[in-house]
Amino acid sequence: MTEHPETSSGLPRSLRNFIIAGVAVILAIALFIGLNTETGEANLEVQAEQATPLEVALDNSKPTFLEFYANWCTSCQAMAQELQTLKNEYGESVNFVMLNVDNTKWLPEILQYRVDGIPHFVYLDGDGKAIAQTIGEQPKSVLEADLQALIAEKPLPYANATGQTSAFQAKVKPKNDDPRNHGG
């Protein structure tokens, strides 16, 4: 009977090779799963697809939380998971609308709400009237307090707050008849 040569660890060489191969397979599977897990960008795309369309939100008499975002925006990506949690919790009472600033379709809204940094959030009452805005990364607790006040039709406690933003420039400039140009 032949004996298996042992390694310095005391394990037979064939068992050691089997363990190494098993670990390699496990690591390869973990890497594959890790690479296929949704990134912040993919998560934003999925959330945007599931968001309430703006036309529906403006017509259904519910208050609306309007989010201007971009897939490349690191602040938007950082907030994506917390916003999804808020959407799950308050989605029955509030429209969650997402408008991608890279889509020129939303240029009228970008100009109307003066979006110059993202994420940019606009709170609309049930009549579609803008009652408050916040810009940049906001803690979940701040967004939640504002959403609760929006639902209760009370003043938003953190309205007009500014956090970390990603720079944004509209692809098209407003015409000279824009009132912000003061006739210039």
Secondary structure, 3 states (H helix, E strand, C coil): CCCCCECCCCCEHHHHHHHHHHHHHHHHHHHHHHHHCCCHHHHHHHHHHHCCCHHHHCCCCCCEEEEEECCCCHHHHHHHHHHHHHHHHHCCCCEEEEEECCCHHHHHHHHHCCCCEECEEEEECCCCCEEEEEECCCCHHHHHHHHHHHHCCCCCCCCCCECCCEECCCCCCCCCCCHHHCCC
